[in-house]
Amino acid sequence: MIELLDLQQTLRAFAACNDDDAVYASFGWVHATGGDLLQARFWLPSSSDEALDDDGERSAASAAMGLFPYLEPATFADVLDVQKRQRPLSSLQDYAQALAYYAEYDAFQQVEGIDEALGEAGAEEQAEAREAGVGAGIFASFDLTLKACPEGQIKAAAQRVARLLEIPVGEALARCRALPLVLGEALDLRRAQAIKDQFEAIGATVQVHGFKPFPWMDAPVLR
């Protein structure tokens, strides 16, 4: 059965992936109906084969719904990522325009005022996005801070910190006695969850700050 999505739901599906590898594993192709992308409907088959018939043509079901191959998932994600780097607080319409531009010209849309050599927004605009809880990429990201640790588990915490930050255990022990301690920034969901679990297993308190991929989304959380 073909599940049709609007553009916002499609971006949410991409944002739900952990990283580029997850995008590759989750979607075979991006199919879309024609016209204005804000009004279009999208289909994300799990593989290319799912969208094609035995002759390698689009399936009768997708044809009946007016769906056509639009972009490869990796390319679709790249377009979103480039737009996000140039304008961290881009609107849904901004993403629609960036996608339409790439589909027509096979090139990324250059946002006015952005240095092509850097390819990203200025520090002030990035800080504004961060203040709004929007991360740097198109996937959820997390900052983790070790806030407290039981006295009897300081050594165990230091061993974990030493491995995580690749520093001597003695230095890690000193840092664990002078909390708070940043354990990681802009971590992907899987990495952040694994680190949080490691420290909470010894009774330590880890503060989590989640950053959402797009402004209209809720802040991501860990278990």
N, C-alpha and C positions, 0 to 999 in steps of 0.2 A: 504494500500500500504506500502511495506517495503522500508524504506529509509536507504540505506547503507552508512556508514561513514568509513573514514580511521581512524587510531589511533589518529592522531592529532585532528581531528574533534570530536572524542569521548571524548578526554580529555577536549576539549573546552566545550562540552556539560555538563560534570561534573563540570567544573569550573564556568559555568553559574548559577549553583545552589547557593543559599544563604548559606546553611549549610547542615549538615548531614540529617536533617529532610526533606529538600527539595529534596535531592537525593532519599530518601525512597519514597517520594510522586511522583517523576517524572518518575522513571524507575522500571519496574517489574523484569527485569533480563538483563544481558549483554550477547548477543549472538555474536559469531564470526565464521569466516571461519577458516580453519586450516592453519598450516604453520607459517612462519615468521610473527610476529605481525606487523612489519613495512609494510608488503605487504597485510595483512589481511583486511577484511571488517567486520564492526561491525553493529549490530542492537540493538537499545535501545527501546524495546516495553514498552509502558506505564504501562502494567500490565503483570503478568505471564499468565493470561488467554488469552491475545492477541496472545501469541506465541505458544499456545497449541491447539490441536484439541479436539473434544469431548471425546476422549479416554485418554486424558492427555499426548499424544505424541506431538512432535514438529509438527507444521502445515506443510501442503504440500508445501505452498509457501516458508517457511524458509528452508525446506529440499531441495527444488529445487535450492535454492541459495547456498547450501552447508553450511548453518548456523547451529551451535550447541550451546547449553547452555554453557557459558564460566565461568562466575563468578556472584555471587549475586552482585547487585550494591553496597551495603554497604561494601562488601569485596573488590571489585574493588577500591572503594574510599580509603579504609584503606591501600591498597598496595601503591597507589599513595602517600598518606600522609606519610607513613613510609619512602619511598624513598626520598620524599621532605625534611623531617626532617634530614635525614642522609646526603643528598647532595642537598642543596637548589637550586643550579644551574644545576640540572640534565638535560640532553638532552632528546629528544624524544626516542632515542635508549636506554638510561638508564632506562626509564620508561617501555619500551618494555621488557627489560631483567628482570626487577623486577616482572612484571606481569607474564611472562613466567615461572619464577622460582617458584612463588607461585602456579600457575596452576599445575606444575609438582610435587612439594614437599609439598604443603599445609603448607607452612611456608614462613615467610618474608625473603627476601634476606638480608644478613648482609653485609654492605659495609665495605671494608677493612679500618682499621684505625679509625673506630667509636667505642667509648666506649659502649658496649652493655648495661651497666647499665643506661647510659644517653640516648642512642638511638638517638642522634642528633649531628649535625656538631658542630665544635668548634666555639668560638666567632668570630674569624677572618673570617671564611667562612660565617657565618651568616651576619656579617657586610658587606662583599663583595656583598652578595645577596641583602641586603637592599639598598646598594648604586646603584645597578643595577635596583632598583625598583621592586624587587621580594619579595613578602610577605612570611610569615611563613607557611601558609597553602595552601590548594589546591583551596580555594575560594578567591575572591577579598576581600581586606581589606583596611581600610581607617584610617588615622590619621586626626583629626580635631583640628583646633586652632582658637580661637576667636581673631580676629585681631583688630577690631574696633567696636565701638558702639556709636550711637548718645547720646549726653549728657542727653537728656530727657528720654532715655530708659535704663539708667544704672541700676536703681532699678529693672526694669522688667528683665533685663539680669541677675542680681544677683540672683533673685528668681529662674530663670531657672538653673543657675549654682549650686545653693545650692541643688536643687533637684537632679541634674545630678551627682554631685560629693559627695553628702551626707555630706555636711559641713554646718555650721551655716551661716545664711544669712549675718551676719556682716562680716564674713571672705570672703564670696563670693563677697560682695560689694567691699571690699578692693582689691581683685584680679581683679575685673572688672575695677577698676580705675588704674590698673597697667598692662595693656595688653602688649604683647600677653598672652593668657591663653590656655593651652592645655585642650580641652574638652574630648578627648578620643583617644586611640591608638589601632590599630589592630581591629577596629570595623567592623562588617559585614555590607553588603550593606544596609540592611533594617534599622538597628540601626543608621548607619551614616546618611542616608537620613532623618530619623525622627528628629535627633538632628539638622542637618543643617536647616531643614524647621522651627523648633521651633525658632531658633535665627534670621533667615532671615525674619521671620514674624514681628519682631520688628525693622527691618532695620539694624541689626548687620551684620558685615562682617565676614564670616567664611572661613578660608583657608582650602582647602581639598587636601590631599596628598594620592593618590590612589596607592596601591601596587598590581601588577598582580600575578596571581597564577603560571604562567610558563614563562620562559625567552622569548619565542618567541611571546608572546601576547602583545597587546597594554595596556598601563596603564588604569585601569578602572576609570570611572568618575561618578559623581552624577548629577542629574538633576539640 
